[in-house]
Amino acid sequence: MLPDLPAIAEAGVPGYEATAWYGLFAAAGTPRDIVVKLNDAIVKIIHQPDVVQRMADLGAEPVGSMPDEYAAFIKAEMARWSKVVKQAGIRAE
């Protein structure tokens, strides 16, 4: 979105990556067929041209992964950010 802005690595912070993301969750124990049906409907919605354009206007890009891919992404994010929290000594107040 900002072609003249250098990437963080180019600005002297190699290996840095942080992204904002949003997602939907179903309650634990929701039957898989319901999860798949919801996922299919949501993916169709977020890839409609008007939704894609609105998201782009906000600086966002729709992804719409499959439930298992999303679960793996969440697990990886939790591991990565848990490590950051621990290394930084961050504590809940």
C-alpha positions as CSV (number, residue, x, y, z in Angstrom):
1,M,0.0,0.0,0.0
2,L,3.0,2.3,0.6
3,P,5.5,1.5,-2.2
4,D,7.9,4.3,-1.2
5,L,8.1,3.1,2.5
6,P,11.0,0.8,3.1
7,A,10.3,-2.6,4.6
8,I,11.2,-3.0,8.3
9,A,14.2,-5.2,7.4
10,E,15.3,-2.4,5.0
11,A,15.0,0.1,7.8
12,G,17.5,-1.9,9.9
13,V,15.3,-4.4,11.8
14,P,15.8,-7.8,10.1
15,G,13.6,-10.7,11.1
16,Y,10.8,-8.4,12.4
17,E,7.3,-9.4,11.5
18,A,4.0,-8.3,13.0
19,T,0.7,-8.4,11.3
20,A,-2.8,-7.7,12.5
21,W,-5.4,-10.3,11.7
22,Y,-9.0,-11.0,12.4
23,G,-10.9,-14.2,12.4
24,L,-14.0,-16.0,13.5
25,F,-14.2,-18.8,16.0
26,A,-16.9,-21.3,16.7
27,A,-17.6,-22.7,20.2
28,A,-15.6,-25.7,21.2
29,G,-17.4,-28.9,20.2
30,T,-19.2,-27.4,17.2
31,P,-19.7,-30.2,14.7
32,R,-17.2,-30.2,11.9
33,D,-19.9,-30.1,9.2
34,I,-21.3,-26.9,10.7
35,V,-17.8,-25.3,10.9
36,V,-17.1,-26.2,7.3
37,K,-20.5,-24.8,6.2
38,L,-19.9,-21.5,8.1
39,N,-16.3,-21.3,6.7
40,D,-17.5,-21.8,3.1
41,A,-20.1,-19.1,3.5
42,I,-17.6,-16.6,5.1
43,V,-15.0,-17.3,2.4
44,K,-17.5,-16.6,-0.3
45,I,-18.5,-13.3,1.4
46,I,-15.0,-12.0,2.0
47,H,-14.1,-12.6,-1.6
48,Q,-17.0,-10.7,-3.1
49,P,-15.6,-7.7,-5.1
50,D,-17.2,-5.1,-2.9
51,V,-15.9,-6.7,0.3
52,V,-12.4,-7.1,-1.2
53,Q,-12.4,-3.4,-2.2
54,R,-13.7,-2.2,1.2
55,M,-11.1,-4.3,3.0
56,A,-8.4,-2.9,0.6
57,D,-9.5,0.6,1.4
58,L,-8.9,-0.2,5.1
59,G,-5.5,-1.7,4.3
60,A,-6.6,-5.3,4.8
61,E,-6.4,-8.3,2.6
62,P,-9.0,-11.2,2.9
63,V,-7.5,-14.6,3.3
64,G,-10.2,-17.1,4.1
65,S,-8.2,-20.2,5.0
66,M,-9.6,-23.6,5.7
67,P,-10.5,-24.5,9.3
68,D,-7.4,-26.7,9.8
69,E,-5.1,-24.1,8.3
70,Y,-6.6,-21.5,10.5
71,A,-6.1,-23.7,13.6
72,A,-2.4,-24.2,12.6
73,F,-2.0,-20.5,12.1
74,I,-3.5,-19.7,15.6
75,K,-1.2,-22.3,17.2
76,A,1.8,-20.8,15.5
77,E,0.8,-17.3,16.6
78,M,0.3,-18.4,20.2
79,A,3.8,-20.0,20.2
80,R,5.5,-17.0,18.7
81,W,3.8,-14.4,20.8
82,S,4.1,-16.5,24.0
83,K,7.8,-16.5,23.4
84,V,7.9,-12.7,23.0
85,V,5.8,-12.2,26.2
86,K,8.1,-14.5,28.2
87,Q,11.3,-12.9,26.9
88,A,10.0,-9.4,27.6
89,G,8.8,-10.4,31.1
90,I,5.3,-9.1,30.3
91,R,2.8,-9.9,33.1
92,A,-1.0,-9.5,33.2
93,E,-2.2,-6.8,35.6
